């Protein structure tokens, strides 16, 4: 086996590993694009502060619904920052 054959074999192996990880991640994706967490039970325990930064430029029509959705999250120490990016 030559050096080029060995390099080709290693490259194919690495590429197969990458595809395997991507397929595994795809199986763990929810329909909204977030990963399904591996949890022991059905309870989720927040570990600390969570800050949500919402960029809002010309979002007068949709900002109320957005803020309501974020505020409805079950997080103890939730900080919401809305940044108005030079709305007209």
MARSE-914778 format. One record per residue: residue number from 0; residue in one letter; y, z negated, x negated of N, C-alpha, C, O in turn. Coordinates in nm, 2 decimals, m for minus. Atoms other than C-alpha are relative to their C-alpha. Last residue first. Example, Ala and Ser with C-alpha at 12.3 -4.5 7.8 and 13.67 -1.06 7.14 Angstrom:
REM MARSE-914778
<rec n="1" res="s" n_yy="m0.11" n_zz="0.00" n_xx="0.09" ca_yy="m0.11" ca_zz="m0.71" ca_xx="m1.37" c_yy="0.11" c_zz="m0.08" c_xx="0.08" o_yy="0.22" o_zz="m0.09" o_xx="0.03"/>
<rec n="0" res="a" n_yy="m0.12" n_zz="0.00" n_xx="m0.09" ca_yy="m0.45" ca_zz="m0.78" ca_xx="m1.23" c_yy="0.12" c_zz="0.00" c_xx="m0.09" o_yy="0.12" o_zz="m0.07" o_xx="m0.19"/>
***
This chain:
REM MARSE-914778
<rec n="87" res="x" n_yy="m0.12" n_zz="m0.07" n_xx="m0.05" ca_yy="5.44" ca_zz="m1.06" ca_xx="3.85" c_yy="0.05" c_zz="m0.06" c_xx="0.12" o_yy="0.15" o_zz="m0.02" o_xx="0.18"/>
<rec n="86" res="x" n_yy="0.02" n_zz="m0.07" n_xx="m0.13" ca_yy="5.20" ca_zz="m1.29" ca_xx="3.68" c_yy="0.14" c_zz="0.06" c_xx="0.04" o_yy="0.24" o_zz="0.01" o_xx="0.01"/>
<rec n="85" res="x" n_yy="m0.12" n_zz="m0.08" n_xx="m0.03" ca_yy="5.28" ca_zz="m1.37" ca_xx="3.31" c_yy="m0.03" c_zz="0.08" c_xx="0.13" o_yy="m0.01" o_zz="0.20" o_xx="0.13"/>
<rec n="84" res="x" n_yy="m0.02" n_zz="m0.10" n_xx="0.11" ca_yy="4.93" ca_zz="m1.51" ca_xx="3.22" c_yy="0.11" c_zz="0.10" c_xx="0.05" o_yy="0.08" o_zz="0.22" o_xx="0.07"/>
<rec n="83" res="x" n_yy="m0.07" n_zz="m0.11" n_xx="m0.06" ca_yy="4.92" ca_zz="m1.82" ca_xx="3.44" c_yy="0.05" c_zz="0.10" c_xx="m0.11" o_yy="0.14" o_zz="0.06" o_xx="m0.18"/>
<rec n="82" res="x" n_yy="m0.10" n_zz="m0.06" n_xx="0.09" ca_yy="4.66" ca_zz="m2.04" ca_xx="3.27" c_yy="0.06" c_zz="0.12" c_xx="0.07" o_yy="m0.01" o_zz="0.22" o_xx="0.10"/>
<rec n="81" res="x" n_yy="m0.03" n_zz="m0.14" n_xx="m0.04" ca_yy="4.47" ca_zz="m2.27" ca_xx="3.50" c_yy="0.12" c_zz="0.05" c_xx="m0.08" o_yy="0.22" o_zz="m0.01" o_xx="m0.09"/>
<rec n="80" res="x" n_yy="m0.13" n_zz="m0.05" n_xx="0.06" ca_yy="4.32" ca_zz="m2.57" ca_xx="3.33" c_yy="0.01" c_zz="0.14" c_xx="0.05" o_yy="m0.07" o_zz="0.23" o_xx="0.02"/>
<rec n="79" res="x" n_yy="m0.02" n_zz="m0.14" n_xx="m0.03" ca_yy="4.04" ca_zz="m2.77" ca_xx="3.51" c_yy="0.14" c_zz="0.04" c_xx="m0.05" o_yy="0.24" o_zz="m0.03" o_xx="m0.02"/>
<rec n="78" res="x" n_yy="m0.14" n_zz="m0.03" n_xx="0.02" ca_yy="3.90" ca_zz="m3.09" ca_xx="3.37" c_yy="0.02" c_zz="0.15" c_xx="0.03" o_yy="m0.06" o_zz="0.24" o_xx="m0.02"/>
<rec n="77" res="x" n_yy="m0.03" n_zz="m0.14" n_xx="0.00" ca_yy="3.57" ca_zz="m3.22" ca_xx="3.50" c_yy="0.15" c_zz="0.02" c_xx="m0.02" o_yy="0.23" o_zz="m0.04" o_xx="0.06"/>
<rec n="76" res="x" n_yy="m0.12" n_zz="m0.01" n_xx="0.07" ca_yy="3.45" ca_zz="m3.57" ca_xx="3.41" c_yy="0.04" c_zz="0.15" c_xx="m0.02" o_yy="0.02" o_zz="0.21" o_xx="m0.13"/>
<rec n="75" res="x" n_yy="m0.08" n_zz="0.12" n_xx="m0.01" ca_yy="3.19" ca_zz="m3.65" ca_xx="3.67" c_yy="0.14" c_zz="0.02" c_xx="m0.07" o_yy="0.24" o_zz="m0.01" o_xx="m0.01"/>
<rec n="74" res="x" n_yy="m0.02" n_zz="0.04" n_xx="0.14" ca_yy="3.04" ca_zz="m3.31" ca_xx="3.73" c_yy="0.10" c_zz="m0.11" c_xx="0.00" o_yy="0.21" o_zz="m0.10" o_xx="0.06"/>
<rec n="73" res="x" n_yy="0.04" n_zz="0.14" n_xx="0.01" ca_yy="2.89" ca_zz="m3.21" ca_xx="4.06" c_yy="0.01" c_zz="m0.04" c_xx="m0.14" o_yy="m0.09" o_zz="m0.07" o_xx="m0.21"/>
<rec n="72" res="x" n_yy="0.11" n_zz="0.03" n_xx="0.09" ca_yy="3.08" ca_zz="m2.88" ca_xx="4.10" c_yy="m0.02" c_zz="m0.15" c_xx="m0.01" o_yy="0.07" o_zz="m0.23" o_xx="0.00"/>
<rec n="71" res="x" n_yy="0.11" n_zz="0.05" n_xx="m0.08" ca_yy="3.30" ca_zz="m2.85" ca_xx="4.42" c_yy="m0.12" c_zz="m0.03" c_xx="m0.10" o_yy="m0.23" o_zz="m0.07" o_xx="m0.05"/>
<rec n="70" res="x" n_yy="m0.01" n_zz="0.14" n_xx="m0.04" ca_yy="3.61" ca_zz="m2.83" ca_xx="4.21" c_yy="m0.12" c_zz="m0.06" c_xx="0.07" o_yy="m0.14" o_zz="m0.18" o_xx="0.07"/>
<rec n="69" res="x" n_yy="0.01" n_zz="0.07" n_xx="0.12" ca_yy="3.51" ca_zz="m2.50" ca_xx="4.05" c_yy="0.00" c_zz="m0.15" c_xx="0.03" o_yy="m0.07" o_zz="m0.23" o_xx="m0.03"/>
<rec n="68" res="x" n_yy="0.14" n_zz="m0.01" n_xx="0.06" ca_yy="3.44" ca_zz="m2.34" ca_xx="4.38" c_yy="m0.02" c_zz="m0.09" c_xx="m0.12" o_yy="m0.12" o_zz="m0.16" o_xx="m0.13"/>
<rec n="67" res="x" n_yy="0.09" n_zz="0.08" n_xx="m0.08" ca_yy="3.76" ca_zz="m2.47" ca_xx="4.53" c_yy="m0.14" c_zz="0.00" c_xx="m0.05" o_yy="m0.21" o_zz="m0.10" o_xx="m0.04"/>
<rec n="66" res="x" n_yy="m0.02" n_zz="0.15" n_xx="0.03" ca_yy="3.96" ca_zz="m2.35" ca_xx="4.23" c_yy="m0.09" c_zz="m0.08" c_xx="0.09" o_yy="m0.15" o_zz="m0.18" o_xx="0.04"/>
<rec n="65" res="x" n_yy="0.05" n_zz="0.02" n_xx="0.13" ca_yy="3.82" ca_zz="m1.99" ca_xx="4.27" c_yy="0.00" c_zz="m0.15" c_xx="m0.04" o_yy="m0.09" o_zz="m0.21" o_xx="m0.08"/>
<rec n="64" res="x" n_yy="0.14" n_zz="0.00" n_xx="m0.01" ca_yy="3.88" ca_zz="m1.98" ca_xx="4.64" c_yy="m0.07" c_zz="m0.04" c_xx="m0.13" o_yy="m0.17" o_zz="m0.11" o_xx="m0.14"/>
<rec n="63" res="x" n_yy="0.04" n_zz="0.12" n_xx="m0.08" ca_yy="4.24" ca_zz="m2.09" ca_xx="4.59" c_yy="m0.15" c_zz="m0.01" c_xx="0.01" o_yy="m0.21" o_zz="m0.11" o_xx="0.00"/>
<rec n="62" res="x" n_yy="0.00" n_zz="0.12" n_xx="0.08" ca_yy="4.29" ca_zz="m1.84" ca_xx="4.30" c_yy="m0.04" c_zz="m0.12" c_xx="0.08" o_yy="m0.11" o_zz="m0.21" o_xx="0.02"/>
<rec n="61" res="x" n_yy="0.13" n_zz="0.05" n_xx="0.02" ca_yy="4.19" ca_zz="m1.53" ca_xx="4.50" c_yy="m0.01" c_zz="m0.14" c_xx="m0.08" o_yy="m0.12" o_zz="m0.19" o_xx="m0.09"/>
<rec n="60" res="x" n_yy="0.09" n_zz="m0.02" n_xx="m0.11" ca_yy="4.50" ca_zz="m1.39" ca_xx="4.66" c_yy="m0.13" c_zz="m0.07" c_xx="m0.02" o_yy="m0.19" o_zz="m0.12" o_xx="0.08"/>
<rec n="59" res="x" n_yy="m0.04" n_zz="0.08" n_xx="m0.11" ca_yy="4.75" ca_zz="m1.53" ca_xx="4.41" c_yy="m0.10" c_zz="0.01" c_xx="0.12" o_yy="m0.12" o_zz="m0.09" o_xx="0.19"/>
<rec n="58" res="x" n_yy="0.12" n_zz="0.05" n_xx="m0.08" ca_yy="4.55" ca_zz="m1.39" ca_xx="4.12" c_yy="0.04" c_zz="m0.08" c_xx="0.12" o_yy="m0.04" o_zz="m0.17" o_xx="0.16"/>
<rec n="57" res="x" n_yy="m0.01" n_zz="m0.07" n_xx="m0.13" ca_yy="4.83" ca_zz="m1.18" ca_xx="3.95" c_yy="m0.12" c_zz="m0.04" c_xx="0.09" o_yy="m0.18" o_zz="0.05" o_xx="0.15"/>
<rec n="56" res="x" n_yy="m0.11" n_zz="m0.09" n_xx="0.00" ca_yy="4.72" ca_zz="m1.31" ca_xx="3.61" c_yy="0.00" c_zz="0.08" c_xx="0.13" o_yy="m0.09" o_zz="0.16" o_xx="0.16"/>
<rec n="55" res="x" n_yy="m0.04" n_zz="m0.05" n_xx="m0.13" ca_yy="4.50" ca_zz="m1.61" ca_xx="3.62" c_yy="0.12" c_zz="0.08" c_xx="m0.02" o_yy="0.23" o_zz="0.03" o_xx="m0.03"/>
<rec n="54" res="x" n_yy="m0.12" n_zz="m0.08" n_xx="0.02" ca_yy="4.30" ca_zz="m1.73" ca_xx="3.32" c_yy="0.03" c_zz="0.07" c_xx="0.13" o_yy="m0.06" o_zz="0.13" o_xx="0.20"/>
<rec n="53" res="x" n_yy="m0.01" n_zz="m0.12" n_xx="m0.09" ca_yy="4.08" ca_zz="m2.01" ca_xx="3.43" c_yy="0.12" c_zz="0.08" c_xx="m0.03" o_yy="0.23" o_zz="0.04" o_xx="0.00"/>
<rec n="52" res="x" n_yy="m0.13" n_zz="m0.07" n_xx="0.02" ca_yy="3.99" ca_zz="m2.27" ca_xx="3.17" c_yy="m0.01" c_zz="0.13" c_xx="0.08" o_yy="m0.09" o_zz="0.21" o_xx="0.06"/>
<rec n="51" res="x" n_yy="0.00" n_zz="m0.13" n_xx="m0.05" ca_yy="3.71" ca_zz="m2.51" ca_xx="3.27" c_yy="0.14" c_zz="0.06" c_xx="m0.01" o_yy="0.23" o_zz="0.01" o_xx="0.05"/>
<rec n="50" res="x" n_yy="m0.13" n_zz="m0.06" n_xx="m0.03" ca_yy="3.67" ca_zz="m2.82" ca_xx="3.07" c_yy="m0.02" c_zz="0.14" c_xx="0.04" o_yy="m0.09" o_zz="0.22" o_xx="m0.02"/>
<rec n="49" res="x" n_yy="0.01" n_zz="m0.14" n_xx="m0.01" ca_yy="3.36" ca_zz="m3.03" ca_xx="3.08" c_yy="0.14" c_zz="0.05" c_xx="0.04" o_yy="0.20" o_zz="0.00" o_xx="0.13"/>
<rec n="48" res="x" n_yy="m0.11" n_zz="m0.07" n_xx="m0.06" ca_yy="3.34" ca_zz="m3.38" ca_xx="2.95" c_yy="m0.02" c_zz="0.15" c_xx="0.01" o_yy="m0.08" o_zz="0.21" o_xx="m0.08"/>
<rec n="47" res="x" n_yy="m0.13" n_zz="0.04" n_xx="0.05" ca_yy="3.01" ca_zz="m3.54" ca_xx="2.87" c_yy="0.11" c_zz="0.08" c_xx="0.08" o_yy="0.09" o_zz="0.13" o_xx="0.19"/>
<rec n="46" res="x" n_yy="0.00" n_zz="0.07" n_xx="0.13" ca_yy="2.64" ca_zz="m3.51" ca_xx="2.89" c_yy="0.14" c_zz="m0.04" c_xx="m0.04" o_yy="0.15" o_zz="m0.12" o_xx="m0.13"/>
<rec n="45" res="x" n_yy="m0.11" n_zz="m0.05" n_xx="0.09" ca_yy="2.60" ca_zz="m3.40" ca_xx="3.25" c_yy="0.01" c_zz="m0.09" c_xx="m0.12" o_yy="m0.01" o_zz="m0.22" o_xx="m0.11"/>
<rec n="44" res="x" n_yy="m0.08" n_zz="0.11" n_xx="0.05" ca_yy="2.25" ca_zz="m3.51" ca_xx="3.38" c_yy="0.11" c_zz="0.06" c_xx="m0.09" o_yy="0.08" o_zz="0.10" o_xx="m0.20"/>
<rec n="43" res="x" n_yy="m0.08" n_zz="m0.05" n_xx="0.11" ca_yy="2.07" ca_zz="m3.25" ca_xx="3.60" c_yy="0.10" c_zz="m0.11" c_xx="m0.04" o_yy="0.17" o_zz="m0.17" o_xx="0.04"/>
<rec n="42" res="x" n_yy="m0.13" n_zz="0.05" n_xx="0.01" ca_yy="1.80" ca_zz="m3.38" ca_xx="3.83" c_yy="0.07" c_zz="0.05" c_xx="m0.13" o_yy="0.00" o_zz="0.08" o_xx="m0.23"/>
<rec n="41" res="x" n_yy="m0.10" n_zz="m0.08" n_xx="m0.07" ca_yy="1.51" ca_zz="m3.16" ca_xx="3.93" c_yy="0.14" c_zz="m0.06" c_xx="m0.01" o_yy="0.24" o_zz="0.00" o_xx="0.04"/>
<rec n="40" res="x" n_yy="m0.01" n_zz="0.03" n_xx="m0.14" ca_yy="1.27" ca_zz="m3.31" ca_xx="3.68" c_yy="0.11" c_zz="0.08" c_xx="0.06" o_yy="0.17" o_zz="0.16" o_xx="m0.01"/>
<rec n="39" res="x" n_yy="0.12" n_zz="0.07" n_xx="m0.03" ca_yy="1.16" ca_zz="m3.23" ca_xx="3.32" c_yy="m0.01" c_zz="m0.03" c_xx="0.15" o_yy="m0.12" o_zz="m0.02" o_xx="0.21"/>
<rec n="38" res="x" n_yy="m0.03" n_zz="0.14" n_xx="m0.03" ca_yy="1.41" ca_zz="m2.96" ca_xx="3.26" c_yy="m0.13" c_zz="m0.07" c_xx="0.05" o_yy="m0.22" o_zz="0.00" o_xx="0.11"/>
<rec n="37" res="x" n_yy="0.13" n_zz="0.07" n_xx="0.00" ca_yy="1.37" ca_zz="m2.62" ca_xx="3.09" c_yy="0.03" c_zz="m0.15" c_xx="0.02" o_yy="0.07" o_zz="m0.22" o_xx="m0.07"/>
<rec n="36" res="x" n_yy="0.02" n_zz="0.11" n_xx="0.09" ca_yy="1.69" ca_zz="m2.45" ca_xx="3.19" c_yy="m0.14" c_zz="m0.06" c_xx="0.01" o_yy="m0.19" o_zz="m0.07" o_xx="0.12"/>
<rec n="35" res="x" n_yy="0.06" n_zz="0.11" n_xx="m0.07" ca_yy="1.69" ca_zz="m2.12" ca_xx="3.37" c_yy="m0.03" c_zz="m0.10" c_xx="m0.11" o_yy="m0.10" o_zz="m0.08" o_xx="m0.21"/>
<rec n="34" res="x" n_yy="0.14" n_zz="0.04" n_xx="0.03" ca_yy="1.93" ca_zz="m1.90" ca_xx="3.18" c_yy="m0.05" c_zz="m0.11" c_xx="0.08" o_yy="0.02" o_zz="m0.21" o_xx="0.11"/>
<rec n="33" res="x" n_yy="0.01" n_zz="0.13" n_xx="0.08" ca_yy="2.24" ca_zz="m1.77" ca_xx="3.35" c_yy="m0.15" c_zz="m0.02" c_xx="m0.03" o_yy="m0.24" o_zz="0.01" o_xx="0.05"/>
<rec n="32" res="x" n_yy="m0.01" n_zz="m0.02" n_xx="0.14" ca_yy="2.27" ca_zz="m1.40" ca_xx="3.46" c_yy="m0.01" c_zz="m0.13" c_xx="m0.08" o_yy="0.00" o_zz="m0.11" o_xx="m0.21"/>
<rec n="31" res="x" n_yy="m0.14" n_zz="0.00" n_xx="0.04" ca_yy="2.34" ca_zz="m1.45" ca_xx="3.83" c_yy="0.02" c_zz="0.01" c_xx="m0.15" o_yy="0.14" o_zz="0.01" o_xx="m0.19"/>
<rec n="30" res="x" n_yy="m0.06" n_zz="m0.12" n_xx="m0.05" ca_yy="1.98" ca_zz="m1.34" ca_xx="3.92" c_yy="0.15" c_zz="0.01" c_xx="m0.03" o_yy="0.21" o_zz="0.12" o_xx="m0.04"/>
<rec n="29" res="x" n_yy="m0.02" n_zz="0.01" n_xx="m0.14" ca_yy="1.84" ca_zz="m1.61" ca_xx="3.70" c_yy="0.07" c_zz="0.13" c_xx="0.05" o_yy="0.11" o_zz="0.21" o_xx="m0.04"/>
<rec n="28" res="x" n_yy="m0.13" n_zz="m0.02" n_xx="m0.06" ca_yy="1.72" ca_zz="m1.53" ca_xx="3.36" c_yy="0.00" c_zz="m0.01" c_xx="0.15" o_yy="m0.09" o_zz="0.03" o_xx="0.21"/>
<rec n="27" res="x" n_yy="m0.07" n_zz="0.13" n_xx="m0.03" ca_yy="1.41" ca_zz="m1.69" ca_xx="3.21" c_yy="0.14" c_zz="0.01" c_xx="0.06" o_yy="0.20" o_zz="m0.09" o_xx="0.09"/>
<rec n="26" res="x" n_yy="0.09" n_zz="0.06" n_xx="m0.10" ca_yy="1.19" ca_zz="m1.37" ca_xx="3.22" c_yy="0.07" c_zz="m0.14" c_xx="0.05" o_yy="0.04" o_zz="m0.19" o_xx="0.15"/>
<rec n="25" res="x" n_yy="m0.02" n_zz="m0.07" n_xx="m0.13" ca_yy="1.48" ca_zz="m1.19" ca_xx="3.05" c_yy="m0.09" c_zz="m0.07" c_xx="0.11" o_yy="m0.04" o_zz="m0.07" o_xx="0.22"/>
<rec n="24" res="x" n_yy="m0.13" n_zz="0.04" n_xx="m0.06" ca_yy="1.48" ca_zz="m1.45" ca_xx="2.77" c_yy="0.02" c_zz="0.06" c_xx="0.14" o_yy="0.07" o_zz="0.00" o_xx="0.23"/>
<rec n="23" res="x" n_yy="0.01" n_zz="0.14" n_xx="m0.04" ca_yy="1.11" ca_zz="m1.40" ca_xx="2.70" c_yy="0.12" c_zz="m0.05" c_xx="0.07" o_yy="0.12" o_zz="m0.11" o_xx="0.18"/>
<rec n="22" res="x" n_yy="0.09" n_zz="0.00" n_xx="m0.13" ca_yy="1.16" ca_zz="m1.02" ca_xx="2.70" c_yy="m0.02" c_zz="m0.14" c_xx="0.05" o_yy="m0.01" o_zz="m0.16" o_xx="0.17"/>
<rec n="21" res="x" n_yy="m0.08" n_zz="m0.05" n_xx="m0.11" ca_yy="1.45" ca_zz="m1.07" ca_xx="2.45" c_yy="m0.08" c_zz="0.01" c_xx="0.13" o_yy="m0.02" o_zz="m0.02" o_xx="0.24"/>
<rec n="20" res="x" n_yy="m0.10" n_zz="0.11" n_xx="m0.04" ca_yy="1.24" ca_zz="m1.30" ca_xx="2.23" c_yy="0.09" c_zz="0.05" c_xx="0.12" o_yy="0.11" o_zz="m0.02" o_xx="0.21"/>
<rec n="19" res="x" n_yy="0.08" n_zz="0.11" n_xx="m0.07" ca_yy="0.95" ca_zz="m1.05" ca_xx="2.23" c_yy="0.10" c_zz="m0.11" c_xx="0.04" o_yy="0.08" o_zz="m0.15" o_xx="0.16"/>
<rec n="18" res="x" n_yy="0.03" n_zz="m0.05" n_xx="m0.14" ca_yy="1.19" ca_zz="m0.76" ca_xx="2.15" c_yy="m0.08" c_zz="m0.11" c_xx="0.07" o_yy="m0.05" o_zz="m0.12" o_xx="0.19"/>
<rec n="17" res="x" n_yy="m0.12" n_zz="m0.01" n_xx="m0.08" ca_yy="1.32" ca_zz="m0.95" ca_xx="1.85" c_yy="m0.02" c_zz="0.04" c_xx="0.14" o_yy="0.03" o_zz="m0.02" o_xx="0.23"/>
<rec n="16" res="x" n_yy="m0.04" n_zz="0.14" n_xx="m0.03" ca_yy="0.97" ca_zz="m1.03" ca_xx="1.73" c_yy="0.13" c_zz="m0.01" c_xx="0.08" o_yy="0.14" o_zz="m0.09" o_xx="0.17"/>
<rec n="15" res="x" n_yy="0.09" n_zz="0.05" n_xx="m0.11" ca_yy="0.87" ca_zz="m0.67" ca_xx="1.76" c_yy="0.03" c_zz="m0.14" c_xx="0.04" o_yy="0.03" o_zz="m0.18" o_xx="0.16"/>
<rec n="14" res="x" n_yy="m0.05" n_zz="m0.06" n_xx="m0.12" ca_yy="1.17" ca_zz="m0.57" ca_xx="1.55" c_yy="m0.08" c_zz="m0.04" c_xx="0.12" o_yy="m0.03" o_zz="m0.06" o_xx="0.23"/>
<rec n="13" res="x" n_yy="m0.13" n_zz="0.07" n_xx="m0.04" ca_yy="1.08" ca_zz="m0.82" ca_xx="1.28" c_yy="0.05" c_zz="0.06" c_xx="0.13" o_yy="0.10" o_zz="m0.02" o_xx="0.22"/>
<rec n="12" res="x" n_yy="0.03" n_zz="0.14" n_xx="m0.04" ca_yy="0.72" ca_zz="m0.69" ca_xx="1.27" c_yy="0.12" c_zz="m0.07" c_xx="0.05" o_yy="0.12" o_zz="m0.14" o_xx="0.15"/>
<rec n="11" res="x" n_yy="0.06" n_zz="m0.01" n_xx="m0.13" ca_yy="0.84" ca_zz="m0.33" ca_xx="1.25" c_yy="m0.04" c_zz="m0.13" c_xx="0.06" o_yy="m0.01" o_zz="m0.16" o_xx="0.18"/>
<rec n="10" res="x" n_yy="m0.10" n_zz="m0.03" n_xx="m0.09" ca_yy="1.07" ca_zz="m0.42" ca_xx="0.96" c_yy="m0.05" c_zz="0.02" c_xx="0.15" o_yy="0.01" o_zz="m0.03" o_xx="0.24"/>
<rec n="9" res="x" n_yy="m0.08" n_zz="0.12" n_xx="m0.02" ca_yy="0.79" ca_zz="m0.60" ca_xx="0.78" c_yy="0.11" c_zz="0.03" c_xx="0.10" o_yy="0.14" o_zz="m0.05" o_xx="0.19"/>
<rec n="8" res="x" n_yy="0.08" n_zz="0.09" n_xx="m0.08" ca_yy="0.56" ca_zz="m0.30" ca_xx="0.82" c_yy="0.08" c_zz="m0.13" c_xx="0.03" o_yy="0.07" o_zz="m0.18" o_xx="0.14"/>
<rec n="7" res="x" n_yy="0.01" n_zz="m0.05" n_xx="m0.13" ca_yy="0.83" ca_zz="m0.06" ca_xx="0.70" c_yy="m0.08" c_zz="m0.09" c_xx="0.09" o_yy="m0.04" o_zz="m0.12" o_xx="0.21"/>
<rec n="6" res="x" n_yy="m0.13" n_zz="0.02" n_xx="m0.06" ca_yy="0.90" ca_zz="m0.28" ca_xx="0.40" c_yy="0.00" c_zz="0.05" c_xx="0.14" o_yy="0.06" o_zz="m0.01" o_xx="0.23"/>
<rec n="5" res="x" n_yy="m0.01" n_zz="0.15" n_xx="m0.02" ca_yy="0.53" ca_zz="m0.29" ca_xx="0.31" c_yy="0.13" c_zz="m0.03" c_xx="0.07" o_yy="0.14" o_zz="m0.11" o_xx="0.17"/>
<rec n="4" res="x" n_yy="0.08" n_zz="0.03" n_xx="m0.11" ca_yy="0.50" ca_zz="0.09" ca_xx="0.35" c_yy="0.01" c_zz="m0.15" c_xx="0.04" o_yy="0.01" o_zz="m0.18" o_xx="0.15"/>
<rec n="3" res="x" n_yy="m0.06" n_zz="m0.05" n_xx="m0.12" ca_yy="0.80" ca_zz="0.14" ca_xx="0.13" c_yy="m0.08" c_zz="m0.03" c_xx="0.12" o_yy="m0.03" o_zz="m0.06" o_xx="0.23"/>
<rec n="2" res="x" n_yy="m0.12" n_zz="0.09" n_xx="m0.03" ca_yy="0.66" ca_zz="m0.09" ca_xx="m0.14" c_yy="0.06" c_zz="0.05" c_xx="0.13" o_yy="0.10" o_zz="m0.04" o_xx="0.22"/>
<rec n="1" res="x" n_yy="m0.12" n_zz="m0.01" n_xx="0.09" ca_yy="0.33" ca_zz="0.10" ca_xx="m0.15" c_yy="0.11" c_zz="m0.09" c_xx="0.05" o_yy="0.10" o_zz="m0.15" o_xx="0.16"/>
<rec n="0" res="x" n_yy="m0.12" n_zz="0.00" n_xx="m0.09" ca_yy="0.00" ca_zz="0.00" ca_xx="0.00" c_yy="0.12" c_zz="0.00" c_xx="m0.09" o_yy="0.14" o_zz="m0.08" o_xx="m0.18"/>
***
